[in-house]
Amino acid sequence: MIRTNISDLKNRLSHYLRLVRAGEVVEILERKVPVARIEAVSVLDAKNSGNGWLQRMVELGVITAPKSKSSRSVIARIDHVISEGGKNIGALDALKAEREAGR
């Protein structure tokens, strides 16, 4: 684990982010007292319901895992629910169209 103070982190943020991407954990100190930690976030894959950080938060009791998987399937279908003129469009396209219309 690498330890650094806030001012050094601010001055060399790109350097520390490269270290984190390489697998290092950076602990941030304020007047020699640890206040935060930066670590890499694992990428979600299609088969995994969450990433390592999320699973660790569930194990620590900070958050609660969903009771059923149905909420995830509903969220996955939202993108196809929005329709415009009988044609299904994505949520992002609907947002863009709404903003372009000035609403």
C-alpha positions as CSV (number, residue, x, y, z in Angstrom):
1,M,0.0,0.0,0.0
2,I,1.2,3.4,-0.9
3,R,0.6,6.3,1.5
4,T,0.5,10.0,0.4
5,N,-0.8,13.3,1.8
6,I,-3.6,15.3,0.2
7,S,-1.4,18.0,-1.3
8,D,0.9,15.4,-3.0
9,L,-2.1,13.5,-4.3
10,K,-3.6,16.7,-5.8
11,N,-0.3,17.6,-7.5
12,R,0.3,14.1,-8.8
13,L,-3.2,12.6,-9.3
14,S,-2.4,11.1,-12.7
15,H,0.6,9.3,-11.3
16,Y,-1.4,7.8,-8.4
17,L,-4.2,6.8,-10.8
18,R,-1.7,4.9,-13.0
19,L,-0.5,3.1,-9.8
20,V,-4.1,2.2,-8.9
21,R,-4.8,0.9,-12.4
22,A,-1.7,-1.3,-12.0
23,G,-3.2,-2.8,-8.8
24,E,-1.8,-0.7,-6.1
25,V,-3.9,0.7,-3.2
26,V,-3.2,4.4,-2.3
27,E,-4.0,5.5,1.2
28,I,-4.5,9.3,1.6
29,L,-3.3,11.0,4.8
30,E,-4.3,14.3,6.4
31,R,-1.7,15.4,8.9
32,K,-0.4,11.8,9.1
33,V,-3.9,10.4,9.8
34,P,-5.4,8.1,7.2
35,V,-8.7,9.6,5.8
36,A,-9.3,7.7,2.6
37,R,-8.2,4.9,0.3
38,I,-8.2,4.7,-3.5
39,E,-8.3,1.2,-5.1
40,A,-9.2,-0.1,-8.5
41,V,-12.8,-0.9,-9.3
42,S,-13.3,-4.2,-11.1
43,V,-15.2,-4.1,-14.4
44,L,-18.7,-5.6,-14.4
45,D,-19.1,-8.5,-16.8
46,A,-22.4,-9.8,-18.1
47,K,-22.4,-12.9,-15.9
48,N,-21.5,-11.2,-12.7
49,S,-24.2,-9.4,-10.7
50,G,-21.7,-6.9,-9.2
51,N,-18.1,-6.0,-8.8
52,G,-15.7,-6.8,-6.0
53,W,-16.2,-3.5,-4.3
54,L,-20.0,-3.9,-4.3
55,Q,-19.7,-7.5,-2.9
56,R,-17.4,-6.3,-0.2
57,M,-19.9,-3.6,0.9
58,V,-22.6,-6.3,1.1
59,E,-20.4,-8.5,3.2
60,L,-19.6,-5.6,5.6
61,G,-23.3,-4.8,6.0
62,V,-22.9,-1.3,4.5
63,I,-25.5,-2.1,1.8
64,T,-28.1,-4.8,1.2
65,A,-28.2,-7.0,-1.8
66,P,-31.5,-7.0,-3.8
67,K,-33.9,-9.7,-2.7
68,S,-34.7,-10.8,-6.2
69,K,-33.0,-10.6,-9.6
70,S,-36.3,-9.3,-11.2
71,S,-35.4,-5.7,-10.6
72,R,-32.2,-6.1,-12.7
73,S,-34.2,-7.5,-15.6
74,V,-36.7,-4.6,-15.4
75,I,-33.8,-2.1,-15.5
76,A,-32.3,-4.0,-18.5
77,R,-35.6,-3.7,-20.4
78,I,-36.2,0.0,-19.7
79,D,-34.0,0.9,-22.6
80,H,-36.5,-0.8,-25.0
81,V,-39.8,0.4,-23.3
82,I,-39.6,4.0,-24.5
83,S,-41.3,4.4,-27.9
84,E,-41.6,7.4,-30.2
85,G,-44.2,7.2,-33.0
86,G,-44.7,3.5,-32.6
87,K,-40.9,2.9,-32.9
88,N,-38.9,1.7,-29.9
89,I,-36.0,4.0,-29.1
90,G,-33.3,3.9,-26.4
91,A,-33.5,5.9,-23.2
92,L,-30.5,7.9,-24.2
93,D,-32.0,8.8,-27.6
94,A,-35.2,9.8,-25.9
95,L,-33.3,12.1,-23.5
96,K,-31.4,13.6,-26.4
97,A,-34.6,14.2,-28.4
98,E,-36.3,15.8,-25.3
99,R,-33.3,18.2,-24.8
100,E,-33.2,19.1,-28.5
101,A,-36.9,19.9,-28.4
102,G,-36.2,22.3,-25.5
103,R,-38.4,20.6,-22.9
